[in-house]
Amino acid sequence: MDRIAAGAAVIARARAAAVASWVNAGRRHDLTGWRASIGPLTRLALVTLLAYIALSILRALPWLMWLLTLAFLRAAWRAGKDQPQDTSEASEHPAAEADQAAVLALLRDVLGDQDRVHLSTVLAHLQHQGQGEGWTVADLRVRLEALSIPVRPKVKISGVPTRGLLRADLDALSPDQETAPSPHQVDAA
């Protein structure tokens, strides 16, 4: 059940992020005021219309819900495969710090001489190295946040704002500063 719940959460976050990103992509940057918002409002109306049509179909054909439920359970089972099963990691705290140090080193490598990077770029780098197969950007974000690595919701690179990382945030988590409990960790608790 934990695996299905974790997979369902991953799917829900990924789908919500995808829909929100698609709706937000309709914004026109060459216009200002309410005219710039016509695109996202139109896309939001389309999403609402599609949801209404899907609900109407399910009301007309209720047996279809069984098929959709089975398909969703299968997808949640598969998505929950790589999720941690036990949320109490008190005994693994030193291992988590070692994992964080390794991930920070990888992220600095991906950053290179830049001061910011999109999560999609980090994911592409991981998958190029044969890691993170089948992951989405949402999966990567969840894993980074589990290691207390801050992910910014809108990092703009080449005019495209999306989830990403800043070098300043990573430098704040350097291993020499993490030997004593930091105020950031106390605030998160």
N, C-alpha and C positions, 0 to 999 in steps of 0.2 A: 504494500500500500504506500509506503514511503517513496518507493521508486516512481510509482504512478503519480503521486502528488508532486514530487519534484519535477518530473517530466511535464506535467500539466502546467506548472508555474513557468517553466522555460518556454513552453509553446505559447502560453498566454502573453508573456512579456514580449516574445519575438513578434507575434502577430500584432499586438497593440503598437509596438514600435514601428513596424512596417506600415501599418495604416496611418499612424500619426505622421510618419515621414512622408508618405505619399500625399496626404492632405496638405502638409506644410510646403511641399515642393510646388504647389500651385500658386504660391505667393509671387507676385510680380515685383521685382526690385526696381524697375524703371518707373513705377508709379508710387504715389504716396497717399496716405489717408485711406478712406474706405474703398477706393478703387483698387488698391493693392490687395485687398482682402477678398475680392470677388472670386478669384481662383480657388483659395482654400474653402470658401463657403460653398461654392459649386461642388467641389469634390466631397465635402462633408455631406451635402444633400444627396449626392450619388451614393455614398456609403450607406446613408440612412434608407434610401430607396431600396438598395440591394438587400439590406437586412430585413426590411418589410416584406419583400418578395420571398426571401428565404423562409421567413416565418409563415407566410401564407401557404407556401408549398408544404411545409411541415404540418400545418393544421389540416390541409387537404389530404395528405398522405402520412398519417402518424406512424405507420410501420417503418417509414424511412428513418425515423429517429433511432431505431435499433441498429441499423447499419452505420449511421453516423456515430453512435455511441461506441460501437465496436472499433470503428476506424480511429476514433479519438483515443480510446484506451490503448490501442496498439501503438499509435504515435507517441503517446505519453510514456509508455513502457520503454520505447526505444530512446526517447529524449532523456529519460531519467537514468539511463545506463551509466553515464559518466558523472552523475551528481553524487555528492557525499551522502551516505545513508545515515550517519550518526551526527547529530548536531552538537553533541557535547564533546568538545575537543580539548578539554583541560589538560589531559595527559600529553597531548601532541603539540603543546605550545612551542617548544624549541624547534620541532620539525616545521611548524608554520613559519617561524622566523627564517629558517633556512630556505624554505620555499619562496618567501617574500624576497629574500636577497637574490636568489637565482632569477626570479621574474623581473626584479628591478634591473639586473644586469642585462637581461634580454631586451627589456624596454629601452634602456639606454643605447643598446646596440642598434635597435630599429630607429631610434631618434636620430642617431648620427650627430650632425652639427645643427639640426633643426631644434626649435624650441617647443614644437608641438607636433602631434601626430594623431591621425584619426584611428579609431579602433579597427576599422575595416582594413587599414594598412597593416596594423599589427597582426590581424587575423590572417591576411594574405601571406605575410612573412612566416607565420607559424605553419601554415598549410604548405608553403613551399618547402619547409624543412621536414615535412612529413608528420607534423603534430597538429592536433586540433581538427582532425578529419571529421566532417559532419557538424562542426560547431557553427553557430551563427554569431553575429556581433553581440547579441544579447547574452549568449552563453559565455562569451569572453568577458563581458562586463560583469556578470555575476561572479565569475571566478576571481577577477581582479578586486572587486569590492570585498570578497570574502578574505582576501589577503590584506585588507585595509589600504589598498592602493586607490587613491581618489580618481574617479572618472568624471570628467566635466560633461554636462549635457550638450553644450554647443561650443565646439572648438572650430574656429573658422580657418580654413586653409584654401587658398585660391578662390575665395568667395563662397565656399561651400561650408555651412555650419552643420556639424553633426557630432556625435559623441566622440570624445578623444581624451588625450592626456597632455599635460603640460610638463615641461622639464622642471619647472620650479617646484611643482608638487612632488616629483620624484626625488629631487635633491633634498627636499624637506624630510624624506624618509631614508636618508643615507644610513648605512649600518653603524657608523660611529655615534650618531645621534640616538639610535634605537637601543643602546645599552641600558640607559635609564628610562623609566616610563615617561613617555612624552605627554604633554597636555592634550594632544590630538587623540591619543588612546583613551585618556580619562574622559574626554568629552563624548566619545563614541559610546562609552558604557553608560 
